[in-house]
Amino acid sequence: SVPLTVAANSSGSNIRLNGRSADGYAFLHYRNNADNTTNAEIGVSDAKNMQFYTNGSERMKLDASGNLLVGMTSNGLTSTGIGLVRDGTSHMYSGGTHTLELGRGGSDGDILKFNRSGSTSGSIGVVSGNRTYINSEGGDGYLYRGGSSLYAWGGSNFFATTDNSKDLG
């Protein structure tokens, strides 16, 4: 009912906001557009993590390196959760169910696109309602095992990459 209310509970817990402009630590800015260009900002300038808790447990962390961790306390594929790493990689780990579910509603087409240097190199999608396709843009597609190309597909055929080395049945 008022612009700001801060109150301690019976155990003495409270909210503390400390900011010192001289050393650049701990800042929180919310300003009206008419004031200046800063409209929202939350941050800590030293090498600390920003952590978010619910029900007494850490649920999300923006670590001092700029990595966003959701449901995990360290980045990597050893703890359940999602890690968005500042170098552009993503880590997802599930403790016993499927890790990633992607969908497309209402129409056929790409669900997942692959790019190299800004150009689409392929995609995986759905056609005719529930059929999955794998598409290689601009040339043959390949299936690899252990770093070696085993099979390829072109415009009208599917073939072993080494002549007469694979029996397709």
C-alpha positions in Angstrom: 0.0 0.0 0.0 3.1 2.3 0.1 6.1 2.8 -2.2 8.5 0.8 0.1 8.1 -1.2 3.3 11.1 -2.8 5.1 10.4 -4.6 8.3 12.3 -7.1 10.5 10.5 -10.3 11.4 10.5 -11.7 15.0 14.0 -13.4 14.5 15.5 -10.1 13.5 16.1 -10.9 9.8 15.9 -7.9 7.5 16.9 -6.4 4.2 20.2 -4.6 4.0 21.2 -2.5 1.0 24.8 -1.1 1.2 26.3 0.8 -1.6 29.5 2.8 -1.9 30.0 4.7 -5.1 33.7 5.3 -4.4 34.6 1.6 -4.6 32.0 0.6 -7.2 30.5 -2.3 -5.1 26.9 -3.3 -4.7 24.6 -1.2 -7.0 20.9 -1.2 -7.5 19.3 1.3 -9.8 15.8 1.8 -11.0 15.1 5.1 -12.5 12.3 6.8 -14.4 12.9 7.4 -18.1 12.8 11.1 -17.4 15.7 10.9 -14.9 18.5 9.5 -17.2 19.4 6.4 -19.2 19.6 3.9 -16.3 16.2 2.3 -16.1 17.1 -0.9 -14.2 20.3 -2.4 -12.8 21.2 -4.9 -10.2 24.8 -6.0 -9.6 27.9 -6.6 -7.6 31.3 -5.4 -9.0 33.5 -7.8 -7.1 34.1 -11.5 -7.9 31.0 -12.8 -6.2 28.2 -15.0 -7.4 24.6 -13.8 -7.6 22.5 -16.6 -6.1 18.7 -17.1 -6.1 17.0 -19.3 -3.5 13.6 -20.8 -3.0 12.4 -23.1 -0.2 15.8 -22.8 1.5 17.9 -24.1 -1.4 19.9 -22.5 -4.2 17.9 -22.8 -7.4 19.8 -20.5 -9.8 23.2 -18.8 -9.9 24.9 -16.2 -12.1 28.5 -16.9 -11.2 31.4 -14.4 -11.2 32.5 -15.7 -14.6 29.1 -14.9 -16.3 27.8 -18.5 -16.4 24.1 -19.0 -15.6 23.4 -22.2 -13.7 19.8 -23.4 -13.1 19.2 -26.3 -10.8 23.0 -27.0 -10.5 25.7 -25.7 -8.3 28.6 -26.2 -10.6 28.9 -26.2 -14.4 29.3 -29.5 -16.2 27.5 -32.7 -17.0 27.7 -34.2 -13.5 24.9 -32.5 -11.7 21.2 -32.3 -12.7 20.3 -28.9 -14.2 21.1 -26.5 -17.0 24.3 -24.5 -17.5 24.5 -21.6 -20.0 28.2 -20.8 -20.3 29.4 -17.4 -21.4 31.5 -19.0 -24.3 28.2 -20.0 -25.9 28.0 -23.6 -24.9 25.1 -25.2 -23.0 25.2 -28.1 -20.5 22.0 -30.0 -19.7 22.0 -33.1 -17.5 19.0 -35.1 -16.4 19.0 -37.6 -13.5 17.1 -40.3 -15.3 14.6 -39.0 -17.8 15.1 -37.5 -21.2 17.2 -34.4 -21.1 15.8 -32.2 -23.9 12.3 -32.1 -25.4 11.7 -29.9 -28.5 8.5 -29.4 -30.3 6.7 -27.6 -33.0 3.0 -26.8 -33.0 0.7 -26.4 -35.9 2.8 -26.9 -39.0 5.5 -29.1 -40.6 9.1 -27.8 -40.6 12.4 -27.4 -38.8 12.5 -28.0 -35.1 16.3 -27.8 -34.7 18.7 -25.9 -37.1 22.4 -26.2 -37.3 24.6 -23.3 -38.4 28.3 -22.8 -39.1 29.6 -19.2 -39.3 26.0 -17.9 -39.7 25.0 -20.2 -42.5 22.5 -23.0 -42.1 24.2 -26.4 -42.6 21.3 -28.7 -41.7 18.2 -29.3 -39.7 16.0 -31.8 -38.0 12.3 -31.4 -38.2 8.8 -32.9 -38.8 6.8 -33.5 -41.9 3.4 -35.0 -42.5 2.4 -34.5 -38.9 4.7 -36.9 -37.0 7.5 -38.0 -39.3 11.0 -36.9 -38.5 13.5 -35.7 -41.2 17.2 -35.0 -41.2 18.2 -32.4 -43.7 21.7 -31.5 -44.9 21.8 -28.2 -46.7 24.0 -27.7 -49.7 25.3 -31.2 -50.2 25.5 -34.8 -49.0 24.7 -35.6 -45.4 26.8 -38.1 -43.3 26.4 -40.4 -40.4 29.5 -40.7 -38.3 30.7 -43.2 -35.7 33.8 -42.6 -33.7 34.9 -39.7 -36.0 34.7 -41.9 -39.1 32.2 -41.4 -41.8 30.2 -44.6 -42.3 27.2 -43.6 -44.5 26.2 -40.7 -46.6 23.0 -39.6 -48.4 22.6 -37.5 -51.4 19.7 -36.2 -53.5 18.4 -39.7 -54.4 20.4 -42.3 -52.6 21.9 -43.6 -49.3 25.4 -45.2 -49.6 28.4 -46.3 -47.7 31.3 -43.8 -47.9 33.8 -46.6 -48.8 32.7 -48.6 -51.8 31.7 -52.2 -51.0 32.7 -52.0 -47.3 29.2 -51.9 -45.8 26.2 -54.2 -46.4 23.0 -52.2 -46.3 20.9 -55.4 -46.6 
